[in-house]
């Protein structure tokens, strides 16, 4: 390879032609007989053979040569790697040289620290820590820091060399920049500063002198984290201008925060767009006095008449004296600039936008009042319509529901006492459940279809009340629902095994369906045993013994017995076949139960699932384990490449944990025993498990969504940043609620059709019938379930989008796939398919058009309204639950409406003048 002669300007370090008399960059005259050290003849392969120049070359601080060349002459070799080309500048933080990296054959800038820093171990360690942080920043608009080196006792920093001039010099040379160029530079400044803030790095000394522009017009922010050493700058150096770009709290010696950088950014933007400083002062005293007398600078439009009002608003917001009044993030500044879309710029550059950048994208203004009012009107109309449809399809007004749980509990205790169980129990529990087997029996045997309006007023009941008591405190051992909530006592948990336990099932009229008790484990046979008196239990069941036929017992109870009896007949007030089984021990009833042909032997065959269902369960376990391991792997991988959103994940963990703990508080059965402490430990464990699992899935998949489909999670990102009152969040929740009302109405119409062809009326969630605490628990139970469903739907569409490379095609595939899967589980496939196509089409549209928050809001409102016990009888004892659900839905809708408006007025003031 031919050798190339390279000559560099001794003043600015710019490469010049060998015959040039003047530097084309700074204009310095070039001597034909320049010092040979300023010229190097080399090839890239010969960099390592350069001779090291001794630092013993005499330098006089008074000589002009020393002032222009600094402590190192051009050609000086440092650490056998860096060859000095020229001095670029000097300041309070040391000297900066242009040099060649002989190892990598590329230009670099070397910054030598002041001796005060180099000789102070504490300051040097703080400097190293700042550099560690600064090295994490990788962005085109941030000057990269490479390494810290030492040479002859001096510490210096190698960094990216920017061939250009600093913004301060440019503004002094040409004045204010043209509007388009100023906007371009402003956006790039915001992008670079946001990249630093995303890594937790504050600049602390942002000013035009620390902003470089290269020959292509690209922006590079310099000196990140080095302003921490401002206490080392002399009073004379402070007067050179650094305090002029400080935020008020920084100037006052208070904290330096992200908002301080935003204030400094506002000062720089002011100068870019006007060509003048916001505050004219030359000394520190003048700066302090000017800021105290005039906290807000003159409006930029008073200096530049044609300045865009949007630019002026942004600048003045950045320059608010109170940090709380400034923009939340630098990205929100970029988004507020006219025509600004940093998210689109990041995607076009192939970068993964930060969560803050995603949150700053999208709309910042409130929803147009006419659209918001229309949505609210449609929503409220839908809620009212869903109430009337809900009453028509509900089971509750078709049954006799005059007796509340408290009345039924008292009735159960009376029945237990009539059977000889008069000892006050240590603990009791009660609840409701429904008899699915009887529903299927009626559909199969009542032709053409069951008349549920008539059947629900007779026995046997679909909805039953259960009561159990125990001589010892009851502690549940199972976990309930997918939320894994511990401590909920049910009809069968804790197991019905302790001596003295009593279990009673009643219909809603208080008639006995089942009575069971566990006799003592050890008992001497009493003398003079009387014959069993079944009459109190017959009376409690509403049965006439004379109308029944004696039969051979075939059902065994859990209790030991020495007397058994059985009868057959019909249910009271019905023609349904009835079998009555009873047992007693020592003349005291231990079992008295009514059975129908539909009653399964649930203890004999506890697992009645088919092979297909068992295979499905195995597949579900495999999928769950795969998802768990996959989430851990991808979350760790994303963390290694620094793509994750740990703050958002932490907030998600805390939210899910809080909801899960609230579920336990509102739903668990509490006792005054040591077992309560164990329940606390288990509740914390399950809550942490779900919180961590949701966060792992979030950390594993969210970075990919942020890179390829960020517009769908803008409001979600704002939520995770704690911006609950953001207008976009309110808008998406409002739109989601509108979608939810459509879903509710469609599902209610589907249920009404199923009732006409034989299905039982809608029951909802019977937990809403158990009082205020359990009603709150039933409502909260929907939150984690809907979050998981939302994430499932979202990431399935996202994966389909990656495969099919079209979001609407992916949405269509999702709709078809889920509609068929859900319809296959229904008895009436084609009708169900139409309904589910409508439901999932609306879900896909909401997700693609409005994003994650809208879908989550729609799912929650749908489940909330459909699970409520519906009644038109305002004297019913459970009307409070109905009112609570619909009042809560209305209140949430109004809050979303108010938030979406962002303070806009619904009508003009002159309307009523």
Residue pairs with C-beta under 8 A, 6 or more apart in sequence:
1 43
1 45
3 41
3 42
3 43
4 41
4 43
5 18
5 39
5 41
6 15
6 39
6 40
6 41
6 42
7 15
7 16
7 17
7 18
7 20
7 30
7 34
7 38
7 39
8 14
8 15
8 16
8 38
8 39
8 74
8 85
8 86
8 98
9 16
9 23
9 25
9 26
9 28
9 30
9 86
10 28
10 30
10 34
10 35
10 38
10 68
10 69
10 74
10 86
11 23
11 26
11 28
11 68
11 86
11 87
12 23
12 25
12 26
12 28
12 86
12 88
13 85
13 86
13 87
13 88
13 97
13 98
14 23
14 24
14 25
14 26
14 163
16 23
16 24
16 30
18 39
20 30
21 29
21 30
21 32
22 28
22 29
22 30
23 30
35 73
35 74
35 75
37 53
37 73
37 74
37 75
37 76
38 74
38 75
40 50
40 75
40 83
42 50
44 105
47 83
47 100
47 102
47 103
47 105
48 80
48 102
48 103
50 77
50 83
50 102
51 77
52 77
52 80
53 73
53 75
53 76
53 77
55 72
55 76
55 151
55 152
57 73
57 76
59 66
59 71
60 66
68 87
69 86
69 87
70 87
70 90
70 95
70 97
71 95
71 112
72 78
72 84
72 87
72 97
73 84
74 84
74 85
74 86
75 83
75 84
76 83
76 84
77 83
77 84
77 102
78 84
78 99
78 110
78 149
78 151
78 156
79 149
79 150
79 151
80 102
81 101
81 102
81 103
82 99
82 100
82 101
82 102
82 108
82 110
82 149
82 158
83 99
83 100
83 102
84 97
84 98
84 99
84 110
85 97
85 98
85 99
85 100
85 107
86 97
86 98
87 95
87 96
87 97
87 98
88 96
88 97
88 98
88 109
89 95
89 96
90 96
91 209
91 237
91 240
92 114
92 232
92 233
92 234
92 237
92 240
92 242
93 111
93 113
93 114
93 223
93 226
93 229
93 233
94 111
94 112
94 113
94 114
94 117
94 156
95 111
95 112
96 109
96 110
96 111
96 112
97 109
97 110
97 111
97 112
98 107
98 108
98 109
98 110
98 161
99 107
99 108
99 109
99 110
100 106
100 107
100 108
101 107
101 108
101 158
107 161
107 163
108 146
108 158
108 159
108 160
108 161
109 143
109 158
109 159
109 160
109 161
109 162
110 156
110 157
110 158
110 159
111 156
111 157
111 159
112 154
112 155
112 156
112 157
113 127
113 154
113 155
113 156
113 157
114 232
115 154
116 123
116 232
117 123
117 124
117 127
117 155
117 229
117 232
118 124
118 153
118 154
118 155
123 229
123 232
124 155
126 228
126 229
127 148
127 155
127 226
127 229
128 148
130 224
130 225
130 226
130 228
131 145
131 148
131 157
131 225
133 199
133 200
133 201
133 225
134 145
134 196
134 201
134 224
134 225
135 145
136 199
136 201
136 642
137 144
137 195
137 196
137 199
137 201
137 224
138 144
138 195
139 191
139 192
139 195
139 196
140 191
140 192
140 218
140 349
141 188
141 189
141 191
141 192
141 195
141 218
141 219
141 220
141 221
142 192
142 195
142 196
142 220
142 221
142 224
143 159
143 160
143 162
143 212
143 220
143 221
143 222
143 224
144 159
144 160
145 157
145 158
145 159
145 160
145 224
146 158
146 159
146 160
147 157
147 158
148 155
148 156
148 157
148 158
149 155
149 156
149 157
149 158
150 156
159 222
160 220
162 212
162 214
162 220
162 222
163 214
163 215
164 212
164 213
164 214
164 215
165 212
165 213
166 208
166 209
166 210
166 211
166 212
166 213
167 185
167 208
167 209
167 211
167 212
167 213
167 268
167 272
168 207
168 208
168 209
168 211
169 209
170 177
170 208
170 213
171 177
171 208
171 271
171 272
171 275
175 275
176 182
176 271
176 272
176 273
176 274
176 275
176 276
176 304
177 185
177 272
177 273
177 275
179 273
179 306
179 307
179 308
181 217
182 272
182 273
183 311
183 337
183 338
183 339
183 340
184 217
185 213
185 217
185 219
185 272
186 269
186 272
186 273
186 334
186 337
187 334
187 337
187 340
187 342
187 345
188 218
188 219
189 211
189 219
189 221
189 265
189 268
189 269
190 265
190 330
190 331
190 333
190 334
190 337
190 340
190 342
191 334
191 342
191 345
191 346
192 219
192 220
192 221
193 203
193 206
193 221
193 261
193 265
193 330
194 329
194 330
194 331
194 334
194 342
194 354
194 356
194 357
195 354
196 202
196 203
196 221
196 224
197 258
197 261
197 329
197 330
197 356
198 354
198 355
198 356
198 357
199 642
201 224
201 225
202 225
202 256
202 257
202 258
202 260
202 261
203 210
203 221
203 223
203 224
203 225
203 227
203 261
203 264
204 225
204 226
204 227
204 228
204 230
204 250
204 256
204 260
204 261
205 223
205 226
205 227
205 230
205 242
205 245
205 264
206 221
206 245
206 261
206 264
206 265
206 268
207 241
207 242
207 244
207 245
207 264
207 267
207 268
208 268
208 271
209 241
210 221
210 222
210 223
211 219
211 220
211 221
211 222
211 268
212 219
212 220
212 221
212 222
213 219
213 220
214 220
227 242
230 242
233 242
235 284
238 284
239 282
239 283
239 284
243 251
243 284
243 287
244 267
244 277
244 279
244 281
244 287
245 264
245 267
245 268
246 260
246 263
246 264
247 256
247 259
247 260
247 263
247 264
247 323
248 263
248 291
248 295
248 321
249 255
249 256
249 257
249 259
249 260
249 323
250 256
250 260
250 263
251 287
251 288
251 291
257 323
258 329
258 330
259 323
259 324
259 326
260 323
261 330
262 318
262 326
262 327
262 329
262 330
262 333
263 318
263 319
263 320
263 323
263 326
265 318
265 330
265 333
266 278
266 314
266 315
266 316
266 317
266 318
266 319
266 326
267 277
267 278
267 319
269 311
269 314
269 315
269 318
270 276
270 277
270 278
270 297
270 300
270 315
270 319
271 277
271 278
273 300
273 304
273 307
273 311
273 315
274 300
274 303
274 304
274 307
275 303
276 303
278 297
278 298
278 319
279 287
279 290
279 291
279 294
279 297
280 290
281 287
281 289
281 290
295 321
296 316
296 319
296 320
296 321
297 319
299 312
299 316
300 307
300 311
300 312
300 315
300 316
301 307
301 309
301 312
308 338
310 336
310 337
310 338
311 337
311 338
313 336
314 327
314 333
314 336
314 337
317 325
317 326
317 327
317 333
317 336
318 326
318 327
318 333
320 326
327 333
327 336
328 721
328 723
329 356
329 359
329 360
331 342
331 354
331 356
331 357
331 359
331 360
331 361
332 360
332 364
334 340
334 342
334 360
335 341
335 342
335 360
335 361
335 362
335 364
336 364
341 361
342 353
342 357
342 360
342 361
343 353
343 357
343 358
343 360
343 361
343 710
343 711
346 352
346 353
346 357
347 353
347 707
347 710
352 643
352 703
352 706
352 707
353 361
353 706
353 707
353 710
355 645
355 647
355 648
355 706
355 717
355 720
355 721
356 717
356 721
358 706
358 710
358 713
358 714
358 717
359 714
359 717
359 718
359 720
359 721
359 723
361 710
361 711
361 714
362 711
362 714
362 715
362 728
363 727
363 728
363 731
364 727
364 728
365 727
365 902
366 372
366 727
366 730
366 731
366 900
366 901
366 902
366 903
366 904
367 375
367 727
367 730
367 731
367 734
367 900
367 901
367 902
369 901
369 904
369 905
369 906
369 907
372 731
372 734
372 897
372 900
372 901
373 906
375 734
375 735
375 738
375 897
376 734
376 893
376 894
376 897
378 738
378 741
379 734
379 737
379 738
379 741
379 893
380 890
380 893
382 738
382 741
382 742
382 744
382 745
383 741
383 865
383 886
383 889
383 890
383 893
385 741
385 745
386 741
386 744
386 745
386 748
386 865
387 870
387 886
389 745
389 748
389 749
389 752
390 748
390 762
390 865
390 866
390 868
390 870
391 397
391 870
391 871
391 872
392 752
393 748
393 751
393 752
393 755
393 761
393 762
393 870
394 761
394 762
394 764
394 869
394 870
394 871
395 456
395 462
395 463
395 760
395 761
395 762
395 763
396 869
396 870
396 871
396 876
396 878
397 870
397 871
397 872
397 873
398 452
398 453
398 456
398 457
398 761
399 456
399 457
399 461
399 462
399 463
399 508
400 457
400 508
400 509
401 508
401 871
401 876
401 877
401 878
402 877
403 411
403 508
403 509
403 510
403 877
404 877
404 878
405 430
405 432
405 465
405 769
405 770
405 771
407 510
408 430
408 465
408 467
408 506
408 508
408 510
409 428
409 430
409 467
411 506
411 510
412 430
412 465
412 467
412 504
412 506
413 467
413 469
415 504
415 512
415 515
415 536
415 537
415 540
416 422
416 469
416 502
416 504
416 515
416 517
418 536
418 537
418 540
419 515
419 517
419 536
419 537
419 588
419 589
419 592
420 588
420 589
421 502
421 517
423 471
423 500
425 469
425 470
425 471
425 500
425 502
426 470
426 471
426 472
426 473
427 469
427 470
427 472
427 473
427 474
427 671
428 467
428 468
428 469
428 470
429 467
429 468
429 474
429 489
429 669
430 465
430 466
430 467
430 468
430 770
431 465
431 466
431 490
431 491
431 766
431 767
431 770
432 463
432 464
432 465
432 466
432 766
432 769
432 770
433 463
433 464
433 466
433 491
433 766
434 462
434 463
434 464
434 763
434 766
435 460
435 461
435 462
435 463
435 464
435 598
437 598
437 599
437 600
438 460
438 462
438 596
438 598
439 462
439 760
440 598
441 596
441 597
441 598
442 450
442 455
442 760
443 449
443 450
443 758
443 759
446 455
446 758
448 758
449 756
449 757
449 758
450 758
450 760
452 755
452 760
452 761
456 462
456 761
458 571
458 573
458 574
459 507
459 511
459 542
459 571
459 572
459 573
459 574
459 576
460 507
460 513
460 571
460 574
460 576
460 594
460 596
461 507
461 508
461 513
462 760
462 763
463 508
463 763
463 766
464 505
464 506
464 507
464 508
464 513
465 505
465 506
465 507
465 508
466 491
466 503
466 504
466 505
466 506
467 503
467 504
467 505
467 506
468 474
468 489
468 491
468 496
468 501
468 502
468 503
468 504
469 501
469 502
470 498
470 500
470 501
470 502
471 498
471 499
471 500
471 501
472 498
472 500
473 671
473 672
473 673
473 675
474 489
474 494
474 669
474 671
475 487
475 494
475 671
475 673
475 675
475 678
475 679
476 486
476 487
476 488
476 489
476 490
476 493
476 494
476 668
476 669
477 493
477 494
477 495
478 486
478 488
478 490
478 493
479 485
479 486
479 686
480 486
480 488
480 490
480 667
481 781
481 785
482 785
482 788
483 660
483 663
483 686
483 690
483 781
483 784
483 785
484 686
484 689
484 690
485 660
485 663
485 664
485 667
485 668
485 683
485 686
485 781
486 664
486 668
486 679
486 682
486 683
486 686
487 664
487 667
487 668
487 669
487 670
487 679
487 682
487 683
488 667
488 668
488 669
489 669
491 503
491 505
496 503
496 516
496 518
496 558
497 518
497 558
498 518
499 518
499 519
499 520
499 521
500 517
500 518
500 520
501 517
501 518
502 515
502 516
502 517
503 514
503 515
503 516
503 517
504 512
504 514
504 515
504 516
505 512
505 513
505 514
505 515
506 512
506 513
507 513
511 540
511 541
511 542
511 572
512 537
512 540
512 541
512 542
512 592
512 594
513 541
513 593
513 594
514 592
514 593
514 594
515 537
515 540
515 589
515 591
515 592
515 593
516 557
516 558
516 559
516 590
516 591
516 592
516 593
517 559
517 589
517 590
517 591
518 558
518 559
518 590
519 559
519 560
519 585
519 588
519 590
523 586
525 586
526 586
529 586
529 587
530 587
531 587
532 563
532 565
532 582
532 584
532 587
532 588
532 589
534 545
534 565
534 582
534 589
534 592
535 545
537 582
537 589
537 592
538 544
538 545
541 572
541 580
541 592
541 594
542 572
542 573
543 569
543 572
543 580
545 567
547 569
547 570
548 567
548 568
548 569
548 578
548 580
549 567
549 568
549 569
550 565
550 566
550 567
551 566
551 567
551 568
551 579
552 566
553 564
553 565
553 566
553 581
553 583
554 566
554 581
555 566
555 579
555 581
555 593
555 595
557 581
557 583
557 590
557 591
557 593
559 583
559 585
559 590
559 591
560 585
560 590
561 583
561 584
561 585
561 590
561 591
562 584
562 585
562 586
563 583
563 584
563 585
563 587
564 581
564 582
564 583
564 584
565 581
565 582
565 583
566 579
566 580
566 581
566 582
567 579
567 580
568 577
568 578
568 579
568 580
569 578
569 580
570 576
570 577
570 578
571 577
571 578
571 594
571 596
576 596
577 596
577 597
578 594
578 595
578 596
579 594
579 595
579 596
580 592
580 593
580 594
580 595
581 591
581 592
581 593
581 595
582 589
582 591
582 592
582 593
583 589
583 590
583 591
583 592
584 590
584 591
600 608
609 617
627 697
628 693
628 696
630 700
631 693
631 696
631 697
631 699
631 700
631 701
632 696
632 700
633 700
634 699
634 700
634 701
635 644
635 696
635 699
635 700
638 644
638 699
638 700
638 703
639 646
639 699
643 703
643 706
643 707
644 699
644 702
644 703
645 698
645 699
645 702
645 703
645 706
645 720
646 699
647 720
647 721
648 698
648 702
648 717
648 720
648 721
649 695
649 698
649 699
650 695
651 720
651 722
652 691
652 694
652 695
652 698
652 720
653 688
653 691
653 692
653 694
653 695
654 691
655 691
656 687
656 690
656 691
656 694
656 695
656 784
656 787
657 687
657 688
657 690
657 691
659 780
659 783
659 784
660 683
660 686
660 687
660 690
660 691
660 784
661 683
661 684
661 687
662 777
662 780
663 777
663 780
663 781
663 784
664 679
664 683
664 686
664 687
665 777
666 773
666 774
666 776
666 777
666 780
667 767
667 773
667 774
667 777
667 778
667 781
668 679
668 683
670 676
670 679
690 784
694 784
694 787
694 788
694 791
697 791
697 795
698 791
701 795
701 798
702 713
704 798
705 712
705 713
705 794
705 795
705 798
706 713
708 798
708 801
708 802
709 798
709 801
709 807
711 851
712 794
712 847
712 848
712 851
712 852
713 851
713 852
714 728
714 851
715 726
715 728
715 729
715 731
715 732
715 851
715 852
715 853
715 854
716 851
716 852
716 853
718 726
718 728
718 729
719 726
719 729
719 853
723 729
725 899
726 899
727 899
727 900
727 901
727 902
729 853
729 899
730 895
730 896
730 897
730 898
730 899
730 900
730 901
730 902
731 896
731 900
732 850
732 851
732 853
732 854
732 857
733 853
733 854
733 857
733 892
733 896
733 899
733 900
734 893
734 896
734 897
734 900
735 846
735 850
735 854
735 857
736 846
736 850
736 853
736 854
736 855
736 856
736 857
736 858
736 861
737 857
737 858
737 861
737 889
737 892
737 893
737 896
739 842
739 843
739 846
739 854
739 857
739 858
740 857
740 858
740 859
740 860
740 861
740 862
740 865
741 861
741 865
742 842
743 839
743 842
743 858
743 862
744 861
744 862
744 865
744 866
746 835
746 838
746 839
747 835
747 839
747 862
747 866
748 762
748 866
750 831
750 832
750 835
751 759
751 761
751 762
753 831
754 828
755 761
757 828
762 866
762 870
764 866
764 867
764 868
764 869
764 870
765 778
765 867
765 868
765 869
766 869
767 774
767 775
767 777
767 778
767 781
768 774
768 775
768 778
768 867
768 868
768 869
768 878
768 881
768 885
769 869
769 878
769 881
772 880
775 881
775 884
778 867
779 864
779 885
779 888
782 860
782 863
782 864
782 867
783 860
785 863
786 856
786 859
786 860
786 863
787 856
789 859
790 852
790 855
790 856
790 859
793 814
793 843
793 847
793 855
794 847
794 852
794 855
796 814
797 807
797 810
797 811
797 814
797 844
797 847
797 848
798 810
800 809
800 810
800 811
800 813
800 814
801 807
801 810
803 810
804 810
804 813
807 848
808 848
811 844
811 845
811 847
811 848
812 844
814 840
814 844
815 837
815 840
815 841
815 843
815 844
816 837
818 836
818 840
819 833
819 836
819 837
819 839
819 840
820 833
822 832
822 836
823 829
823 830
823 832
823 833
823 836
826 832
842 858
843 855
843 858
846 854
846 855
846 858
847 854
847 855
857 896
861 889
861 892
864 885
864 888
864 889
865 885
865 886
865 889
867 885
868 881
868 882
868 885
868 886
869 878
869 881
869 882
870 882
871 878
871 879
871 882
873 879
